[in-house]
Structure formats: structure tokens, C-alpha cells
């Protein structure tokens, strides 16, 4: 099994909404009935026909192939001779503007310490929210990482948030039966596919194939975290 926290060559530009160099957070969902490696062969093919033959797809396909080879599966010479077909898809949206910082009520002690936990309150920008106290086994309305809108610190500022996705579906070639369906998603302040996709692939194959039906949050460490 692979270590839960892996190093990657992605740059610090991949930082999530935490705004610090602790790694790239991703949300990974996997459904799987993968066979243990026993001579199975695979070929990586595009999920979208428009990606076929492209240099960009070839780069990401080789990353997926390298992960599967490391797991013990054998890469076939071509899709026609493979016992497993691995479909790869990826994308990033057009982004949306976010405003962060000193929201009305943010410095209210009841808001920050969760003293109103267990009941709803009205936030002037977000409407009714449910407050939870972190020291009683519950959470505040926002948490660091995937859902954190307060990474910017004091002051009010705006930024563009992008949502990126990598999908990997694996089917048996003999009967077209699905044996793995995985999705890795992330939020970031960059839409650079060349930086986002490698980290999402790293997250997808961390602790591969994972537990069937489980959604986990995985942090891919930046390269400099190993030094």
C-alpha cells in the first residue's frame, strides 16, 4: 500500500485555500473491485475523444501508467492486447470570484469560538448557518483546507477559485465490466492544468485502490517538504 502523504513535483502554486506550503489538498472518491496484480495488463485511453493523440494527454497517461506499473500491473503494447482498459479524463472550470477576510460578524466571539453551537444563527452574508464547537467533537461552520474561505487573513480581498477534476475508470476488456471508478477533485487559485493534473493523479493513486465507496481527503505534499 502507498503512503497516505506522498511527495510530488508540483510547485507551491498548487497551494489550496489554506494559503500555506503544507501541501495540495484533494477530495478522492473511489468505487472498486480491482483484482490483485497477477499478470493483468492495461492500456490507458482517453475518456474524451478530443484528447486522443494529444501531447498533453500522453503526458498524463504516462503518469497514470507509471502509477499502475508501481502497483504491479503490466502495461500492454496497445489497447487491443490489454486485459484492462483505463479511461482517463481531466478538466478545470472557468473559476468563480471569492471574497475573503473580515466578514461581518467574523470577529464576534460567538462566531469564532462556536459558543452558539447546537443551534442555528443568522450570518448577514450567508444566511442561516449551524454553529459547531471544535472542542466538543463538532466543527465550526468552516474548517481549514478544503472548505476554508479565510486563508487570506485580515482585511477583505477577492480571488478566483478554480475547481479541477481527474477521473479514472477501469474496465475489463473481455466483458466491459467496470472494476474501478475514481474521481479526484481540488480547489485552487490556479487553473494551470500542467500543475493541477499531476497532483490529482498522485492523490487518486495514494493508497490505491482504496476502500470501495469511500470518499477521503488526501494531501499531496510539495517536493520541498521532503528536504
Buried (B, 14 or more C-beta within 10 A) or exposed (E): EEEEEBBBEBBEEBBBBBBEEBBBBBBBBBBBEBEEEEEBBBBBBBBEEEBEEEEEBEEBBEBBBEBBEEBEBBBBEEBEEBBBBBBBBBBBEEBEEBEBBEBEBBEEEEBEBBEBBEEEBEBEEEEEBBBBBEEEEEBBBEEBBBEBBBBBEEEEEEBEBBBBBBBBBBBBBEEEEEBBBBBBBBBBBBBBBEBBBBBBBBBBBBBBBBEEEEEBEBBBBBEEBEE
